[in-house]
Amino acid sequence: MTFSDELIARSGYDRAGFARTYDRFRPRPPEALLDTLLQVAGVERAQLVVDLGSGTGLSTRAWSERAERAVGVEPNLAMLEHARAVTIEPNVEYALGFASDTGVDDDSADLVTCSQSFHWMEPEPTLAEAARILRPGGVFAAYDYDVVPTAEWRTEQAFRELLERRRAFRRARSAHSGADRWPKDTHLERIDASGMFRYAREIVLQSVEPDGGAERLVGLAHSIGLPVPNGDEELERELGYQSFAADVHAALGDRVLPFRFGYRARIGVV
């Protein structure tokens, strides 16, 4: 079993109903990011986008109007099955597999993307595969968003405290996440050090999603998954999810306000 296999097994992302929560509450890639990546790749519309670690297809379906073809590659069967079930766009398809072995032809993709997923992958073979399937001048992009959106300060504080309880729980049980081994802030360094890209940089953007509210923020917290797939209700009580939800509802009530997500895209041009 590879380390990536182990991470999937520990994540809880294959629990019944989790993919539905993930697809409903996670943010969508902003149009400004998609347009920026096309600009860097030098095209107005991509012929092929390959989305690695595509999950429920949020980041793959986003390309349906900007690419002739978009292919999501995902090793978690539960997430993949949900992606196929909810995708209606005829130019979007999915394949079961790891990022290091996509089965895509050499020099065929304009863009290879990892949306909030590169930290789950073994970086060297993933970057080698991306360089193989990208055409000259094509772009690899590992982009991530700040999980806690700018919303209302009390809700942000409660969310950060929940995340710290989760981290402490994992540390106590040596239940590592991908970001523990391959931190997101090292993505650019790894792209640059691979020697497979002639240019690398970081791009910083903001996305505004208008439908922010208590239900959305609580759902977002649940979409992160649990540190171990071990009896959801008992573990959620131990980590304080119920008190977190109560704090969020008390602070926001019925208000709907914009959620502002910061995005960081680390790119490499072949």
ChimeraX attribute file (.defattr): number of C-alpha atoms within 10 A of each C-alpha:
attribute: neighborCount
match mode: 1-to-1
recipient: residues
	/A:1	5
	/A:2	7
	/A:3	13
	/A:4	17
	/A:5	14
	/A:6	13
	/A:7	17
	/A:8	16
	/A:9	14
	/A:10	19
	/A:11	19
	/A:12	18
	/A:13	25
	/A:14	17
	/A:15	15
	/A:16	9
	/A:17	12
	/A:18	18
	/A:19	21
	/A:20	16
	/A:21	17
	/A:22	22
	/A:23	20
	/A:24	15
	/A:25	18
	/A:26	18
	/A:27	20
	/A:28	16
	/A:29	20
	/A:30	17
	/A:31	13
	/A:32	12
	/A:33	19
	/A:34	14
	/A:35	15
	/A:36	13
	/A:37	25
	/A:38	20
	/A:39	12
	/A:40	15
	/A:41	21
	/A:42	14
	/A:43	14
	/A:44	12
	/A:45	17
	/A:46	21
	/A:47	15
	/A:48	20
	/A:49	28
	/A:50	29
	/A:51	29
	/A:52	30
	/A:53	29
	/A:54	29
	/A:55	29
	/A:56	29
	/A:57	27
	/A:58	21
	/A:59	24
	/A:60	29
	/A:61	25
	/A:62	18
	/A:63	25
	/A:64	17
	/A:65	13
	/A:66	20
	/A:67	19
	/A:68	15
	/A:69	20
	/A:70	29
	/A:71	24
	/A:72	31
	/A:73	27
	/A:74	25
	/A:75	19
	/A:76	20
	/A:77	16
	/A:78	19
	/A:79	26
	/A:80	23
	/A:81	17
	/A:82	18
	/A:83	25
	/A:84	16
	/A:85	11
	/A:86	14
	/A:87	17
	/A:88	12
	/A:89	14
	/A:90	10
	/A:91	16
	/A:92	21
	/A:93	19
	/A:94	22
	/A:95	17
	/A:96	17
	/A:97	18
	/A:98	19
	/A:99	29
	/A:100	18
	/A:101	13
	/A:102	21
	/A:103	13
	/A:104	15
	/A:105	11
	/A:106	13
	/A:107	15
	/A:108	17
	/A:109	27
	/A:110	25
	/A:111	27
	/A:112	27
	/A:113	26
	/A:114	26
	/A:115	22
	/A:116	22
	/A:117	20
	/A:118	25
	/A:119	24
	/A:120	23
	/A:121	24
	/A:122	18
	/A:123	18
	/A:124	14
	/A:125	14
	/A:126	18
	/A:127	23
	/A:128	18
	/A:129	19
	/A:130	31
	/A:131	23
	/A:132	18
	/A:133	21
	/A:134	25
	/A:135	19
	/A:136	16
	/A:137	19
	/A:138	28
	/A:139	28
	/A:140	30
	/A:141	28
	/A:142	25
	/A:143	23
	/A:144	22
	/A:145	20
	/A:146	13
	/A:147	18
	/A:148	20
	/A:149	22
	/A:150	16
	/A:151	18
	/A:152	15
	/A:153	10
	/A:154	14
	/A:155	24
	/A:156	16
	/A:157	15
	/A:158	19
	/A:159	24
	/A:160	14
	/A:161	15
	/A:162	18
	/A:163	17
	/A:164	13
	/A:165	16
	/A:166	18
	/A:167	15
	/A:168	13
	/A:169	17
	/A:170	16
	/A:171	12
	/A:172	9
	/A:173	10
	/A:174	9
	/A:175	15
	/A:176	17
	/A:177	20
	/A:178	20
	/A:179	15
	/A:180	11
	/A:181	13
	/A:182	17
	/A:183	13
	/A:184	21
	/A:185	13
	/A:186	12
	/A:187	21
	/A:188	19
	/A:189	13
	/A:190	15
	/A:191	25
	/A:192	17
	/A:193	12
	/A:194	14
	/A:195	12
	/A:196	16
	/A:197	21
	/A:198	10
	/A:199	14
	/A:200	18
	/A:201	14
	/A:202	14
	/A:203	14
	/A:204	13
	/A:205	14
	/A:206	15
	/A:207	20
	/A:208	16
	/A:209	15
	/A:210	11
	/A:211	13
	/A:212	19
	/A:213	21
	/A:214	23
	/A:215	17
	/A:216	16
	/A:217	23
	/A:218	20
	/A:219	17
	/A:220	22
	/A:221	22
	/A:222	17
	/A:223	19
	/A:224	18
	/A:225	20
	/A:226	21
	/A:227	20
	/A:228	18
	/A:229	15
	/A:230	13
	/A:231	9
	/A:232	14
	/A:233	11
	/A:234	9
	/A:235	16
	/A:236	16
	/A:237	11
	/A:238	13
	/A:239	20
	/A:240	14
	/A:241	20
	/A:242	14
	/A:243	14
	/A:244	19
	/A:245	20
	/A:246	13
	/A:247	18
	/A:248	23
	/A:249	18
	/A:250	13
	/A:251	15
	/A:252	18
	/A:253	12
	/A:254	11
	/A:255	11
	/A:256	15
	/A:257	15
	/A:258	16
	/A:259	21
	/A:260	19
	/A:261	21
	/A:262	17
	/A:263	20
	/A:264	21
	/A:265	24
	/A:266	26
	/A:267	25
	/A:268	26
	/A:269	22
	/A:270	20
